[in-house]
């Protein structure tokens, strides 16, 4: 079946936005050209009833007026960069701060707030493109991004490819809020993560070390457990983030690998997160608050979803000892994630 394209309104500054609907078997996905948002992802529950497993809004105004990056493609650099600055080859670049003295998710005019072009819309695949100019949000170089959304036999495949004409940093993810029951609290969802370590943070949600052992802590998801089982423990890291909002350091494996598994306890829907990235940020929507423009017409609140954001750890550009995150001319940033 061909991709269905339809208008989804205009942004406050007059840019036209489209909604593209993909269908394959019992799977259906809606993608917006605004922010590359995954606006809906529907699949069958244990009774055969279709369930929309991502949070979102009925209208474009909902996405523009509520925070939280619901379903958005996040970049040029996902997560936080301390001091809103990066240094490349000895030169320091001040970035546009949008969370205190930090930059979050690429800045106030990051990818999540842009309108993408549709390069391809055919059957079960949509390709979106966006070019971020040199200096936007403080990042050096003109960066050209291609984002491919495709329905496979059992899930949604996301691939991000980017090139730049100057040395820069690049870290792209999807910020979908998953509720596999279709609504309500997500704290009884069961979660497994293939990670022996997580990245501890300070009061500014910036890493204080590359990793810490999950053993004996509430961060041990190596055996599947309810997301909310340990979230109320008196643990400094949970207090700092108001719950889980941490990078889990995935057990190193080559290629696309199974990173996490989430199960809706009422629907029976199980979702696997496969990725090529070294980490996954597990966020339990600790501070989620919206108005009533949601798809259900009922405002969303804290802990009604779980985000599985595949990426490199926050503030990595300021920690070269953790690995090279510089994208140089002639190189291609290429990262794939599948939600199956």
C-alpha positions, 0 to 999 in steps of 0.5 A: 500500500502506498504512503498516505500523504495529507496536510497537518497544518502550518507552523506558527511562522507559516511553514506547511507540515505533512503527515505521512502514514505507512502501513504494513501488515498489522503495523501502522506508523504516522510520521510528521515532516515537523521535527521528524516526529513519530506521531503514531505507531500502532500494532495489535495487542494479545486480543488483536485490538490495534493499540497506538503505543506512542504518546502524541498530539492531535494537532500541530499546535500541540507539538509546538506548544508542549515541551518534552520532544514527543516522538521527535527526531533529536539533533544535531546533538542529542542529550546535554552538552555542559557549559554549552560549548564544544572544542574541536581541534583546539578551537572552542565553539560556544553553543546556544544554551536552552537548559540553564547553562547547558545545551539540550537536544541540539538547542532551541532551534534543533532538528526537533523544531524544523520542517523536513523535506520529503525526499521519498514516500513509497509503500512502507518507506519515507525518507526525510531530509534537512540541512542545518546551516553553519553556525545554527545553534552554535555548531560548526559546519553545514550538516546535511541529514537524511532520515529514513523511516521504514516498516519492516515485517515486525517493527519500525526501522530508523536510519540517520545519515549525515555529512558535514563540510567542517569538523563537527559533532553529531548524535541523533536519536528518536525521542518517542514516549512508549506506552505499550498499553496505549495509556495510563501509568507505564510503571508496571511495564516490564523492562530488560536492558543488556547493560552491566553499567550506567552513566551516573550524573550530577545535579545538572544531569551531566555525567560524572563518570563514563560508567558505574556498575549496575549490580546491587543498584536500582539500575540493574535491568539485566533480569527483566523487572517492572520499571517502577519496582525500584524507582522509589528507592532512596538512591542518589541517582534516582533523586537527582533525576526524579526517576530514571533518566540515565544512559545505559552502557550497552554490552559491546556487540558488533552491528545491529544488536538487541539492546532492550525489551519492554512489555506492556503488562495489560496489552501483552505487547512486547517491543524490542529495541535494536541499535548500533549505538553504544548506549540507550537513555532510559527516561521514565517521563519524570517531568512530563506535563501536557495540555489536553491537545493529546491524542486521547484528549487527556493531559499526559503526566509523569511516568506515563511512558518510557523512552528508549533513546539510542545514542552516545552518552551526554556531554561526550564532546567534552570527554574525548577520553570516552571516544571520538564523536567528531564528524569530519568532512568525507565521513558519514554519520550512519546510525540505525535503530529498530523498534520491533 
